[in-house]
Amino acid sequence: MKIPSDGQMLRVFVDEDDEWEGKPLYQEIVRAARNNGLAGATAIRGMMGYGANSLIHAVRNGIVDTLPIVVEIVDKEENIKKFIPTLDKMVKEGLITLEKVQVIAYRSSKV
């Protein structure tokens, strides 16, 4: 069944080697989103990027540098807003963005 609705997408841009309590930060953000009941989260590894320090992170001559990670979380705006204080504690350096999205959720009867 398709369920169209207005939603919000939260994106968190961090480095692959960033940590939270000794574990990869991007993994812990996804786990925290799940533990907070958010609709969905995905971590995506970037091929190249730079941030506040303007240093380019990329694969060079077969050597893998610390690559960027983007965590995308989609849910209702009010649920995303409730989750932001959790991110404020976890993300020491990174970028967080928000944008409105049109969500079409696909639900399985096998739950």
ChimeraX commands (.cxc) that place a marker at each C-alpha (Angstrom):
marker #1 position 0.00,0.00,0.00 radius 0.5
marker #1 position 1.30,3.50,-0.82 radius 0.5
marker #1 position 0.93,6.16,1.84 radius 0.5
marker #1 position 1.76,9.65,0.54 radius 0.5
marker #1 position 2.60,12.29,3.13 radius 0.5
marker #1 position 4.73,15.31,3.78 radius 0.5
marker #1 position 7.89,14.53,5.68 radius 0.5
marker #1 position 11.34,15.75,6.42 radius 0.5
marker #1 position 14.78,14.43,5.52 radius 0.5
marker #1 position 17.65,15.00,7.88 radius 0.5
marker #1 position 21.17,14.57,6.50 radius 0.5
marker #1 position 24.24,14.24,8.68 radius 0.5
marker #1 position 27.64,14.70,7.01 radius 0.5
marker #1 position 30.52,13.19,8.99 radius 0.5
marker #1 position 33.86,11.51,8.36 radius 0.5
marker #1 position 34.20,7.75,8.19 radius 0.5
marker #1 position 36.60,7.69,11.15 radius 0.5
marker #1 position 34.46,9.85,13.48 radius 0.5
marker #1 position 33.47,7.96,16.62 radius 0.5
marker #1 position 30.85,8.03,19.34 radius 0.5
marker #1 position 31.74,6.15,22.51 radius 0.5
marker #1 position 34.43,4.15,20.69 radius 0.5
marker #1 position 32.19,3.04,17.80 radius 0.5
marker #1 position 31.78,4.45,14.28 radius 0.5
marker #1 position 29.61,7.56,14.55 radius 0.5
marker #1 position 27.58,6.86,11.42 radius 0.5
marker #1 position 26.62,3.41,12.76 radius 0.5
marker #1 position 25.62,4.85,16.11 radius 0.5
marker #1 position 23.50,7.56,14.44 radius 0.5
marker #1 position 21.59,4.88,12.50 radius 0.5
marker #1 position 21.15,2.82,15.68 radius 0.5
marker #1 position 19.99,5.88,17.61 radius 0.5
marker #1 position 17.46,6.70,14.88 radius 0.5
marker #1 position 16.10,3.15,15.07 radius 0.5
marker #1 position 16.00,3.22,18.88 radius 0.5
marker #1 position 14.07,6.49,18.70 radius 0.5
marker #1 position 11.50,4.93,16.37 radius 0.5
marker #1 position 12.29,6.99,13.29 radius 0.5
marker #1 position 10.89,5.67,10.02 radius 0.5
marker #1 position 14.20,4.96,8.27 radius 0.5
marker #1 position 17.89,5.75,8.09 radius 0.5
marker #1 position 20.65,4.97,5.60 radius 0.5
marker #1 position 24.40,5.59,5.77 radius 0.5
marker #1 position 26.04,6.33,2.41 radius 0.5
marker #1 position 29.79,6.35,1.86 radius 0.5
marker #1 position 31.00,9.19,-0.34 radius 0.5
marker #1 position 33.70,8.85,-2.98 radius 0.5
marker #1 position 35.13,12.30,-2.41 radius 0.5
marker #1 position 34.42,15.38,-0.36 radius 0.5
marker #1 position 35.61,18.17,1.90 radius 0.5
marker #1 position 34.21,20.05,4.84 radius 0.5
marker #1 position 34.99,22.84,7.27 radius 0.5
marker #1 position 38.77,22.34,7.11 radius 0.5
marker #1 position 38.75,22.32,3.26 radius 0.5
marker #1 position 40.88,19.15,3.12 radius 0.5
marker #1 position 39.78,16.88,0.27 radius 0.5
marker #1 position 39.08,13.30,1.28 radius 0.5
marker #1 position 39.24,10.77,-1.57 radius 0.5
marker #1 position 40.71,7.54,-2.85 radius 0.5
marker #1 position 44.10,8.46,-4.34 radius 0.5
marker #1 position 46.33,6.02,-6.21 radius 0.5
marker #1 position 44.51,3.10,-4.64 radius 0.5
marker #1 position 45.05,4.46,-1.11 radius 0.5
marker #1 position 41.81,5.01,0.78 radius 0.5
marker #1 position 41.69,8.23,2.77 radius 0.5
marker #1 position 39.06,8.88,5.42 radius 0.5
marker #1 position 35.97,9.21,3.25 radius 0.5
marker #1 position 32.83,11.21,3.92 radius 0.5
marker #1 position 29.68,9.51,5.18 radius 0.5
marker #1 position 26.17,10.89,4.78 radius 0.5
marker #1 position 23.43,9.53,7.03 radius 0.5
marker #1 position 19.94,10.21,5.68 radius 0.5
marker #1 position 16.95,9.92,7.99 radius 0.5
marker #1 position 13.36,10.38,6.85 radius 0.5
marker #1 position 10.28,10.78,9.03 radius 0.5
marker #1 position 7.60,13.27,10.02 radius 0.5
marker #1 position 8.91,16.73,10.86 radius 0.5
marker #1 position 7.94,16.48,14.54 radius 0.5
marker #1 position 9.83,13.18,14.94 radius 0.5
marker #1 position 12.94,14.60,13.27 radius 0.5
marker #1 position 12.83,17.67,15.54 radius 0.5
marker #1 position 12.72,15.41,18.62 radius 0.5
marker #1 position 15.82,13.56,17.37 radius 0.5
marker #1 position 18.02,16.63,16.81 radius 0.5
marker #1 position 19.07,16.96,20.50 radius 0.5
marker #1 position 20.40,13.39,20.30 radius 0.5
marker #1 position 22.50,14.36,17.29 radius 0.5
marker #1 position 23.73,17.49,19.08 radius 0.5
marker #1 position 25.29,15.22,21.71 radius 0.5
marker #1 position 26.79,12.79,19.19 radius 0.5
marker #1 position 28.12,14.97,16.34 radius 0.5
marker #1 position 31.14,16.99,17.45 radius 0.5
marker #1 position 32.15,18.05,13.94 radius 0.5
marker #1 position 29.95,17.74,10.88 radius 0.5
marker #1 position 27.08,19.27,9.01 radius 0.5
marker #1 position 23.38,18.62,9.58 radius 0.5
marker #1 position 20.77,19.70,7.03 radius 0.5
marker #1 position 16.99,19.47,6.87 radius 0.5
marker #1 position 14.66,19.55,3.90 radius 0.5
marker #1 position 11.00,18.93,3.24 radius 0.5
marker #1 position 10.24,15.79,1.24 radius 0.5
marker #1 position 7.22,14.05,-0.22 radius 0.5
marker #1 position 7.21,10.55,1.25 radius 0.5
marker #1 position 5.62,7.56,-0.43 radius 0.5
marker #1 position 5.97,4.68,1.99 radius 0.5
marker #1 position 5.65,1.09,0.91 radius 0.5
marker #1 position 4.30,-1.17,3.64 radius 0.5
marker #1 position 4.56,-4.93,3.62 radius 0.5
marker #1 position 1.89,-7.19,5.01 radius 0.5
marker #1 position 4.74,-9.44,6.25 radius 0.5
marker #1 position 5.45,-7.61,9.51 radius 0.5
marker link #1:1,2 radius 0.2
marker link #1:2,3 radius 0.2
marker link #1:3,4 radius 0.2
marker link #1:4,5 radius 0.2
marker link #1:5,6 radius 0.2
marker link #1:6,7 radius 0.2
marker link #1:7,8 radius 0.2
marker link #1:8,9 radius 0.2
marker link #1:9,10 radius 0.2
marker link #1:10,11 radius 0.2
marker link #1:11,12 radius 0.2
marker link #1:12,13 radius 0.2
marker link #1:13,14 radius 0.2
marker link #1:14,15 radius 0.2
marker link #1:15,16 radius 0.2
marker link #1:16,17 radius 0.2
marker link #1:17,18 radius 0.2
marker link #1:18,19 radius 0.2
marker link #1:19,20 radius 0.2
marker link #1:20,21 radius 0.2
marker link #1:21,22 radius 0.2
marker link #1:22,23 radius 0.2
marker link #1:23,24 radius 0.2
marker link #1:24,25 radius 0.2
marker link #1:25,26 radius 0.2
marker link #1:26,27 radius 0.2
marker link #1:27,28 radius 0.2
marker link #1:28,29 radius 0.2
marker link #1:29,30 radius 0.2
marker link #1:30,31 radius 0.2
marker link #1:31,32 radius 0.2
marker link #1:32,33 radius 0.2
marker link #1:33,34 radius 0.2
marker link #1:34,35 radius 0.2
marker link #1:35,36 radius 0.2
marker link #1:36,37 radius 0.2
marker link #1:37,38 radius 0.2
marker link #1:38,39 radius 0.2
marker link #1:39,40 radius 0.2
marker link #1:40,41 radius 0.2
marker link #1:41,42 radius 0.2
marker link #1:42,43 radius 0.2
marker link #1:43,44 radius 0.2
marker link #1:44,45 radius 0.2
marker link #1:45,46 radius 0.2
marker link #1:46,47 radius 0.2
marker link #1:47,48 radius 0.2
marker link #1:48,49 radius 0.2
marker link #1:49,50 radius 0.2
marker link #1:50,51 radius 0.2
marker link #1:51,52 radius 0.2
marker link #1:52,53 radius 0.2
marker link #1:53,54 radius 0.2
marker link #1:54,55 radius 0.2
marker link #1:55,56 radius 0.2
marker link #1:56,57 radius 0.2
marker link #1:57,58 radius 0.2
marker link #1:58,59 radius 0.2
marker link #1:59,60 radius 0.2
marker link #1:60,61 radius 0.2
marker link #1:61,62 radius 0.2
marker link #1:62,63 radius 0.2
marker link #1:63,64 radius 0.2
marker link #1:64,65 radius 0.2
marker link #1:65,66 radius 0.2
marker link #1:66,67 radius 0.2
marker link #1:67,68 radius 0.2
marker link #1:68,69 radius 0.2
marker link #1:69,70 radius 0.2
marker link #1:70,71 radius 0.2
marker link #1:71,72 radius 0.2
marker link #1:72,73 radius 0.2
marker link #1:73,74 radius 0.2
marker link #1:74,75 radius 0.2
marker link #1:75,76 radius 0.2
marker link #1:76,77 radius 0.2
marker link #1:77,78 radius 0.2
marker link #1:78,79 radius 0.2
marker link #1:79,80 radius 0.2
marker link #1:80,81 radius 0.2
marker link #1:81,82 radius 0.2
marker link #1:82,83 radius 0.2
marker link #1:83,84 radius 0.2
marker link #1:84,85 radius 0.2
marker link #1:85,86 radius 0.2
marker link #1:86,87 radius 0.2
marker link #1:87,88 radius 0.2
marker link #1:88,89 radius 0.2
marker link #1:89,90 radius 0.2
marker link #1:90,91 radius 0.2
marker link #1:91,92 radius 0.2
marker link #1:92,93 radius 0.2
marker link #1:93,94 radius 0.2
marker link #1:94,95 radius 0.2
marker link #1:95,96 radius 0.2
marker link #1:96,97 radius 0.2
marker link #1:97,98 radius 0.2
marker link #1:98,99 radius 0.2
marker link #1:99,100 radius 0.2
marker link #1:100,101 radius 0.2
marker link #1:101,102 radius 0.2
marker link #1:102,103 radius 0.2
marker link #1:103,104 radius 0.2
marker link #1:104,105 radius 0.2
marker link #1:105,106 radius 0.2
marker link #1:106,107 radius 0.2
marker link #1:107,108 radius 0.2
marker link #1:108,109 radius 0.2
marker link #1:109,110 radius 0.2
marker link #1:110,111 radius 0.2
view
